[in-house]
Amino acid sequence: MADTFYDQISANRRNSILLAALVVLLLAVLGFAIGFAWTGDPRGGVLALAIAIGLGTLSGLFTYYAGDSLVLTVSGAREVSEADAPQLLNVVREMAVAANVPMPAVYVIDDTAPNAFATGRDPAHASVAITTGLLEKLDREELQGVLAHEMSHVRNFDIRFALVVGVMVGAIAILADFFLRFTFWGGGRRSSSREGGGSGQAIILAVAIALAILAPIISRFIQLAVNRQREYLADASGVELTRNPHGLERALAKIASDREVLEVANRGTQHMYFTNPIKKFEARSSGLMSTHPPILDRINRLRQLTGDPPLDPADARSLAGLD
């Protein structure tokens, strides 16, 4: 029986929330263990957790209010008007109406590699950026599928959701780094306190050190998993807007097969794009740290919506490993 896009939307939202909750839980456990290890008092864990969240929130606020302008500038995006790109503006307007969100600002990136991204802290302050390669290489139906995906990111508050998770991951990294540095380079200052706590506190210290080493790695992988779930969610939500999974499916295959390199993309912005802009054949690629689901999985999920079988082996082999 074929999934509906409502089924996929619900499942992906549940998975995203669960993964985000795991990041918060990891931060709470790490903060408590570190605070307890250093003070011998559970209240120390609460204080350590509060400090980490405070530091993470400060960096998060900057990203929240200025991050979109920074990303657009770094990407070399220029805003366009109706006179510059009438078909593009028309399709964006269609998808904004379908998603019931305000018309976003529309930008174009002068690059022959086909791709796109959405940014902004909420639907009222959103922007979409499209490469010239996307406009040249996709037909209108495929372009509509890509923009429906991007407008779904806007409607689903994915930028805000990713920011919250990013703040938690950043707080974990800051807290772990501070603890490890202080333990191995300044730990002698608190040695008498730890000795007085007996073997129980020594065990907590060992647990805290292990968590400080592992937690940033685990939280980063969880963050990547969240990003991948939001991409699945935007695919299903995009089909809800267009009622046409075929345009999106063809766009995914066409963009994945394109060998052009998106020069303006980097490790800091790659998670924002419609498909991973850093191809596996590039030196800057990192398969273990992939920010997007495999193209083949995304296409086969779309085919489930229409009851079509998965791609045949020949087509699957041609797309395998391209993302």
Number of C-alpha atoms within 10 A of each C-alpha: 7 14 14 16 23 15 12 21 20 12 14 21 17 13 17 22 13 12 20 24 13 17 24 19 13 20 27 20 16 26 30 22 26 30 23 22 26 23 16 22 14 15 13 19 23 17 15 22 23 15 16 23 22 14 15 22 20 12 14 22 13 10 17 18 13 13 16 19 15 11 18 22 11 13 20 14 21 14 14 16 12 11 8 10 14 12 14 22 20 13 18 24 18 18 24 22 14 16 21 13 18 15 21 22 19 21 24 23 23 16 20 18 21 27 25 26 24 27 28 25 21 18 21 14 15 22 24 23 26 26 20 17 21 23 20 12 17 18 13 14 17 23 25 25 28 30 28 29 30 30 34 29 28 29 21 19 17 24 22 17 17 20 18 18 24 21 23 26 28 23 27 29 22 18 25 26 15 13 23 18 11 13 17 9 10 12 15 12 11 12 12 10 15 20 12 11 14 11 11 12 20 16 12 19 21 14 15 26 20 14 21 24 15 13 23 23 15 15 25 19 18 19 23 20 21 25 23 20 24 26 27 24 26 27 29 29 25 28 23 20 22 21 13 18 26 18 20 27 22 19 26 23 19 16 24 25 14 15 12 15 16 22 12 15 18 15 12 8 16 19 22 24 21 23 25 25 29 24 21 15 13 9 8 10 17 14 10 8 11 20 27 25 19 18 22 24 15 19 23 16 24 27 19 18 20 16 13 12 11 16 15 8 9 8 12 16 12 13 20 14 15 20 25
